[in-house]
Amino acid sequence: MNKIKFFALIIGLALIQLIFMEYFKFFGVAADLLLISVVIASLSFRFRSAMLIAVFAGLIKDAFAAGSFGLNTLLFPLWTFSILRLSQDIDIDNNMIRLALICIIAALQNIICGSVLIYLGKSIPIGVFLRIVFIGSIYTTIVFPLIYRISKDIIYGAKRA
Amino acid sequence: MSLLLKKFKKKILYGFLIGILLTPVFFNPAFRHPFLFVLKKPLGIFTLLRRELGAMIYFHRNFIQNERLKKEIDLLRFKLNKLEELYLEEGRVRNLVSFKNESDLRLILSRVIARSADSWHSVVLIDKGSNHAIRPGMSVITHLGLAGRVVEVNKTTSKIRLINDANIGVSTLVQRSRQEGLISGTLGNRLILKYLGKSPDIKLNDRIITSGLNQTYPKGILIGTVIDIREDFSATSIYAIVEPAVDLSKIEEVLIVVP
């Protein structure tokens, strides 16, 4: 039941990302709500469910992007795998560690996406590249606690959260 | 009755006398103004007390009424917002339709329904697809100028790459001097006009139009205005920064050019 609710949350976040995030852009950069949902899933569910959610979120993101199809479908499960692997070695229940984690993942995601575009021969000015990488990562990190709180309410119910 | 009259006879008489004495006070402004000035404060206090007392007595009624009015205001606000939105939409569509009627081009009016999910692409999704004769490669405009190009078509939706996307290149002309160049996007609010050569004939505020050299974009469609001219870091060529004629971040309806 919780997983179904989480899938519904991902669809909701995807709709917000596609329709409303244009109005909340900061320096032309929007927060990556789907990446946030993938990180939350990695922190909340077991390996199989988290992977499934990551692939689902990646497919949604790729379906509405105009770039090389499958990049997000590939990257999202990679982040999930990395988080779950990392959680075996270190304790990631601390809020600050979670924030650092999302910031690093968002930055890596942006660097990889931008680098792929540059590798494909697209001319992206260095200023735009850095702006998307830095502001995009910070913006995603700032939005993360809010989405995390909402998703906790959805997954475990408002009382437990 | 007569006993009662006798008892209050003196009081009635005094009252009558005071009434007669006060008569000029009410009819003559010279007396009335100081009288009212003296009474102003006590009257004000009494009015305030009466109002507060009324508020206490009718508290429940007022509370219910207040709640009802609040709901009514919310509903009216919602309706007003809806009407305002309809009004703005009507204005935009009217502009596009009048442009469509006046233009020689065959155009399909469409609505933007979603935007790109990441910051690396400037793409929008429209509500018309192959069922409405839209094909990949068709150019997309608004009444203000060039907006982009159709890159992917499904039955009922199409994906449009806007001109500020880094993957786009449009062959252009400077309207005044016919200087050729190539516009490409920067993922920001500005476009770059490249391949201008060492000493191009280009000035600030020059209007940039499509050259029609590649078949994708019809000739003469406005792209934007030159706002800055800079030299390449290698100092071998000049490039210009162009402000798009269309506000790409607020695009809501577009016209697809059918070749």
HADDOCK unambig.tbl for C-alpha pairs under 7 A between the chains (distance, minus, plus):
assign (segid A and resid 17 and name CA) (segid B and resid 117 and name CA) 5.97 0.50 0.50
assign (segid A and resid 18 and name CA) (segid B and resid 114 and name CA) 5.19 0.50 0.50
assign (segid A and resid 18 and name CA) (segid B and resid 115 and name CA) 4.99 0.50 0.50
assign (segid A and resid 18 and name CA) (segid B and resid 116 and name CA) 6.17 0.50 0.50
assign (segid A and resid 18 and name CA) (segid B and resid 117 and name CA) 5.50 0.50 0.50
assign (segid A and resid 19 and name CA) (segid B and resid 114 and name CA) 5.16 0.50 0.50
assign (segid A and resid 19 and name CA) (segid B and resid 115 and name CA) 6.21 0.50 0.50
assign (segid A and resid 28 and name CA) (segid B and resid 188 and name CA) 6.57 0.50 0.50
assign (segid A and resid 29 and name CA) (segid B and resid 119 and name CA) 5.80 0.50 0.50
assign (segid A and resid 30 and name CA) (segid B and resid 119 and name CA) 6.51 0.50 0.50
assign (segid A and resid 32 and name CA) (segid B and resid 118 and name CA) 6.95 0.50 0.50
assign (segid A and resid 61 and name CA) (segid B and resid 117 and name CA) 5.87 0.50 0.50
assign (segid A and resid 64 and name CA) (segid B and resid 116 and name CA) 5.84 0.50 0.50
assign (segid A and resid 64 and name CA) (segid B and resid 117 and name CA) 5.97 0.50 0.50
assign (segid A and resid 65 and name CA) (segid B and resid 116 and name CA) 5.47 0.50 0.50
assign (segid A and resid 65 and name CA) (segid B and resid 117 and name CA) 5.92 0.50 0.50
assign (segid A and resid 65 and name CA) (segid B and resid 118 and name CA) 6.83 0.50 0.50
assign (segid A and resid 65 and name CA) (segid B and resid 121 and name CA) 6.87 0.50 0.50
assign (segid A and resid 66 and name CA) (segid B and resid 121 and name CA) 6.42 0.50 0.50
assign (segid A and resid 66 and name CA) (segid B and resid 123 and name CA) 6.63 0.50 0.50
assign (segid A and resid 114 and name CA) (segid B and resid 120 and name CA) 6.76 0.50 0.50
assign (segid A and resid 122 and name CA) (segid B and resid 166 and name CA) 5.98 0.50 0.50
assign (segid A and resid 122 and name CA) (segid B and resid 167 and name CA) 5.68 0.50 0.50
assign (segid A and resid 123 and name CA) (segid B and resid 166 and name CA) 6.00 0.50 0.50
assign (segid A and resid 124 and name CA) (segid B and resid 166 and name CA) 6.05 0.50 0.50
assign (segid A and resid 124 and name CA) (segid B and resid 186 and name CA) 6.06 0.50 0.50
assign (segid A and resid 125 and name CA) (segid B and resid 186 and name CA) 6.55 0.50 0.50
assign (segid A and resid 132 and name CA) (segid B and resid 119 and name CA) 6.82 0.50 0.50
